[in-house]
Amino acid sequence: MEFDASPEHTVGVEWELQLLDARTLDLVDGIVPLMEFFPDTPFVKPEYIQSCVELNSRVSENSQGAAEHLGQTLARVLQRCADLDMAVGGAGTHPFCRRLALITPLPRYQRMERVEGYMAHHQITFSTHVHVGMSSGDEAIRAMSQLTSALPAFVALAGNSPFWRGHDTGHAAYRQRILAASGSYGVPPRFQDWQNFDEFFTAARRAGMFTHFKDIHWDIRPHPDFGTLEVRAMDAASDQHTLQGLVAFARCMAVCMSYSPADEMHRVLPPELPDWVEKQNYYRASHRGLDAEFIYDANGNHRPLRELVLDLLDLCASVGEQLGETEGLRIAREMVTGTVAGYRRQREIYAKSLSAHAVTADLIARLDAS
């Protein structure tokens, strides 16, 4: 595999949003009629399930530019959805939908459906993916290996899926628990360099695990066609403001990990942790969100995950200035220290209304106001 390098640490975003019936607020399989309005644009795309629309940003210089472009596209999508009696919401899961998903009738998705069977119709999830330009495959793999221990920070900061089929799951990011049932989601293995990753992919393809690198659904992966490192761990954001904070954090972390000295990074983020620790940290982040405890060594010592995220933001500060991400990192810090976490907001609305429909209505309103 050749890695089509990016000359600068540019950023691009994929924002998966929920298509909703404007009257019932339930998910609706509306992507096929919606795409008739957008036959040629690269910025509005179908996804795996028919109740999802994916908005793609243009390649941007910073998170603000990406978020603003997505906002412009969102305005057009909301107008067309209104014509089709649909609404749009942003969250990692739908608060009350109980039915199974219909798969979008495209060859790749139909092949995935044949392979995954029932599981394909159960994975009704929505996410935010951030692509950060990398100068080489080796740089992408180096940043990916360093970022693996930090993935719980992304899960917790973006946690926005506490409800599933009308129930409070007790999790901040239940989307992660749904995807954990599949074979290629979650925490990736570590690789020494691009050649090591290429050798892995060749062997995995020979073994019948994958036919294309897009079949790898880890929560962080290299994307050789785009020349990026793709951070995939985050739930779908509910609004443009939150989206900018998440994108800035992901971009600055990826760049910081790609070239910062190891001793500097390890003062904040531990080096490679045992598998049991990484799995437990991941679970804790999806369960408790920013209130989780992060295990930072093989002896079981731990600290608040919230403090780790703030330390990571401090680590990224100088890189953020260079990249024009000072405002985006300020928003991310506000998400840690304030009361705007998506999973917490959804629960507060439910506690007042005792209605999952009210939670969904708020998701629609927040996106409309973006």
FENDAWO-V243602 format. One record per backbone hydrogen bond with DSSP energy under -1.0 kcal/mol. NH is the residue of the N-H (numbers start at 1). CO is the residue of the C=O. If there is no record, write none. Layout:
nh-><NH & NH>
co-><CO & CO>
This chain:
nh-><4 & 5 & 6 & 10 & 11 & 12 & 14 & 15 & 16 & 17 & 18 & 19 & 20 & 21 & 22 & 25 & 28 & 30 & 31 & 34 & 35 & 37 & 45 & 50 & 52 & 53 & 54 & 55 & 56 & 57 & 60 & 66 & 67 & 68 & 69 & 70 & 71 & 72 & 73 & 74 & 75 & 76 & 77 & 78 & 79 & 80 & 81 & 82 & 83 & 85 & 86 & 87 & 89 & 92 & 101 & 104 & 106 & 110 & 111 & 112 & 113 & 114 & 115 & 116 & 117 & 119 & 120 & 121 & 123 & 124 & 125 & 126 & 128 & 129 & 130 & 131 & 132 & 133 & 134 & 140 & 141 & 142 & 143 & 144 & 145 & 146 & 147 & 148 & 150 & 151 & 153 & 155 & 156 & 157 & 158 & 161 & 164 & 166 & 167 & 169 & 172 & 173 & 174 & 176 & 178 & 179 & 180 & 181 & 182 & 197 & 198 & 199 & 200 & 201 & 202 & 203 & 204 & 205 & 206 & 207 & 208 & 209 & 215 & 216 & 219 & 221 & 223 & 227 & 228 & 229 & 230 & 231 & 232 & 236 & 243 & 244 & 245 & 246 & 247 & 248 & 249 & 250 & 251 & 252 & 253 & 254 & 255 & 256 & 257 & 260 & 265 & 266 & 268 & 269 & 278 & 279 & 280 & 281 & 282 & 283 & 284 & 285 & 286 & 287 & 288 & 289 & 291 & 292 & 294 & 296 & 300 & 303 & 305 & 308 & 309 & 310 & 311 & 312 & 313 & 314 & 315 & 316 & 317 & 320 & 321 & 322 & 323 & 325 & 329 & 330 & 331 & 332 & 333 & 334 & 335 & 336 & 337 & 338 & 343 & 345 & 346 & 347 & 348 & 349 & 350 & 351 & 352 & 353 & 354 & 359 & 360 & 361 & 362 & 363 & 364 & 365 & 366 & 367 & 368 & 369>
co-><224 & 3 & 134 & 8 & 60 & 131 & 129 & 55 & 127 & 53 & 89 & 51 & 87 & 26 & 85 & 21 & 19 & 28 & 50 & 30 & 31 & 34 & 54 & 102 & 49 & 17 & 45 & 15 & 43 & 13 & 11 & 62 & 63 & 64 & 65 & 66 & 67 & 68 & 69 & 70 & 71 & 72 & 73 & 74 & 75 & 76 & 77 & 78 & 79 & 82 & 81 & 20 & 18 & 160 & 121 & 48 & 104 & 106 & 107 & 108 & 109 & 110 & 111 & 112 & 113 & 116 & 117 & 118 & 119 & 122 & 123 & 92 & 234 & 14 & 231 & 12 & 229 & 10 & 227 & 136 & 137 & 138 & 139 & 140 & 141 & 142 & 143 & 144 & 147 & 148 & 150 & 151 & 152 & 153 & 154 & 172 & 167 & 95 & 164 & 162 & 286 & 286 & 161 & 173 & 174 & 175 & 176 & 178 & 179 & 193 & 194 & 195 & 196 & 197 & 198 & 199 & 200 & 201 & 202 & 203 & 205 & 204 & 212 & 213 & 186 & 230 & 228 & 223 & 223 & 132 & 221 & 130 & 219 & 126 & 239 & 240 & 241 & 242 & 243 & 244 & 245 & 246 & 247 & 248 & 249 & 250 & 251 & 252 & 253 & 256 & 261 & 262 & 265 & 265 & 274 & 275 & 276 & 277 & 278 & 279 & 280 & 281 & 282 & 283 & 284 & 285 & 288 & 289 & 303 & 301 & 297 & 294 & 292 & 304 & 305 & 306 & 307 & 308 & 309 & 310 & 311 & 312 & 314 & 316 & 317 & 318 & 319 & 320 & 325 & 326 & 327 & 328 & 329 & 330 & 331 & 332 & 333 & 334 & 159 & 341 & 342 & 343 & 344 & 345 & 346 & 347 & 348 & 349 & 350 & 355 & 356 & 357 & 358 & 359 & 360 & 361 & 362 & 363 & 364 & 365>
